[in-house]
Amino acid sequence: MNRNLIPVLIFLFALFFIMTFSNPALFLNDEWITVNQLHQLGEGHQITLNEGKYGTFLNGTPGPYFQERHNLLGYTMMLPVLSLPALWFFGLFGDQFRLAIVLLWSLLPVAMAVLVDAYRPQYARWRGFRWTWFFVGAAFLALLTNLALYYPWPFTAPDAPVEAAAVVFTNHLLFAVLAVMIYLTCRTIFEDAWFSIFGTIACISCSSYIFWASNAKDHMLVVAMVAAVILFLVRYIRYGALRDAVLGFAFIGLLAWARPEVGFTVFVFAALYYVALQVYRGILKKPPLEAARALCMPLATLVGAVPLFVNNALVTGNPLVPAFYVYERRLLAGASGGEIVGTVEAVNGVVQSVPAPSGGVAGFLSVLANHFTPSWSTLPGDIFGILFAPASGNMSLIAVSPLIALAIVLLPVLYLDYRRGERSPNLAVVIFLFVVACAVWVAYARSLPGLNASHGIIPDIRYLAPFYLPAGLLGVYAISRLNGAVDPKRRMLWQIAVIGVSAPTLLIAMMLIQPYGGQYAGYTMFFTQITFGLLAVTLVLIAARKRFNIPNTWIAAALLLLVAVPFAWQLMMVFLYSVAKFNGYPLWIPLVETLFQHCIGVSGLDTL
């Protein structure tokens, strides 16, 4: 515990934070697929044909969403399987399961205070005052207040949305684990605990991860798997332990179970990088047995992908063809063009809701060719729009994560350093992060026109969410390279202070002035323009630093504000728009729910 105190504290705080501001309900219709899968899995039923707990009319017929998808559940089963323990845990308490959440939420700050007091007593006092006891007392008062405001949630009722609560809580846990993995990755790269905490805050703030951690979509799962891949392969690059390489590639297999297209491209790019790194490090000069063992590490992906193969075989009848293949139009139409919804056939004794694709490896290659063919004619415009100004009017990638711009600036800086003979010790890590970032884009090469123009992708271009992580880490590395003279501890503490002040200030200002007509489109423009303005100021200060002798503190201040604005945007989407969610429950914590109801009003949800 003494060695791993900071990761434990990060996990506890991240879980406490996300439980405070989120509610267990659905934000997108897509989440109906996951919660239906979990319901049918929990009941011990088949998991391919929708049985209708969510997204179904009162008469039992599928609603428009499932009619369009022929009443099929085409997602992989990783998130429902991981959510089963939460569903079972809530089942122990029945209609009082909210009480278990309230107790857990109240105990988290107590646990953090006790751990700091026990293992870092030098930080348990501030100017002679033992602040840890204040945390314990505040947690106890919050618990009493929550008990006074508490009311139970239905669990045993046939239509109780318990699956939504289970999936959302699982995403909370994945978010807390993600924060730990980002910290460990930063510590591996920067070897400084304080700067690594700052890097963790920056990467999570400049992303959409807080938002996805509060919903039932699988984006948080995919990001967590990408984070595990990055963590272990970065550790391998730095320390050379083959165990880390095995774990990194095994998590690529699990990533493929979560999202096959991302797992496939990350595997191809990571394997090519791994082989190139081995050749660069002189593997050809090593004994044949040692060289063969090192080159076999990417095969660990097959071990991690075993659940994917089983999942595919159960749904499509082909271990190599993913479950999402059931939505292929040519499978969903008969010879005369009529729909085949409701037809069932057996493949290897397993009941299927659609005909299984045939062709073995050939069918697999056909799926790949169909999925990864980009639209070359619109590619430059789509990339520019996604990065800066989507045609849909939604938040762009750089508006959500301005660290991407710093990562772009970093690459020519490192190249110029290399030309001058100043090779960075982290150059191999930087190249690897760049490779992973490219792999995420390639995974959705065919979908880029839709990501740029579709109005249905809210609140951001969500399928590229894994891209925020490698780009964010590169952006944090750029900060260490371009503004590294600031004390890491002071930078981290000031970052917390700036977020603590600016985030509520921006939210209150937004609610009072209703920028650009208010509602979602106006708020998006509000945060986009603030972010781009701060980014422009930051880049100008960095560029003019040497010529005009700009103090490092000015640049640091601009960077702190730049990180804080996307955090405020995420808080708006999680907290203020919690009332826009459906098929679930209100805010987890009664105290927070009461404050929301009495102090905040949200209107115009029909335009979201």
Buried (B, 14 or more C-beta within 10 A) or exposed (E): EEEEBBBBBBBBBBBBBBBBBBBBBBBBBBBBBBBBBBBBBBEEEBBBBBBBBBBBEEEEEBBEBBEEBBBBBBBBBBBBBBBBEBBEEBBEBEEBBBBEBBEBBBBBBBBBBBBBBEBBEEEBEEEEEBBBEEBBEBBEEBBEBBBEBBEEBBBEEEEBBBBBBBBBBBBBBBBBBBBBBBBBBBBBBBEBBBBBBBBBBBBBBBBBBBBBBBBBBBBBBBBBBBBBBBBBBBBBBBEEEBEBBBBBBBBBBBBBBBBBBBBBBBBBBBBEBBBEBBEEBEBEEBEEEEBEEBBEBBEBBBEBBBBBBEBBBBBBBBBBBBBBBBBBEEBBEEEEEEEBBEEEEEBEEBEBBBBBBEEEEEBBEEBEEEBBEBEEEBEEEBBEBBBBBBBBBBBBBBBBBBBBBBBBBBBEBBEEBEEEEEEBEBEBBBBBBBBBBBBBBBBBBBBBBBBBBBEEBBBBBBBBBBBBBBBBBBBBBBBBBBBBEBEBBEBBBBBBEBBEEBBEEBBEEBBEEBBEEBBBBBBBBBBBEBBBEBBEBBBEBBEEBEEEEBEBEBBBBBBBBBBBBBBBBBBBBBBBBBBBBBBBBBBBBBBBBBEBEEEEEBEBEEEB
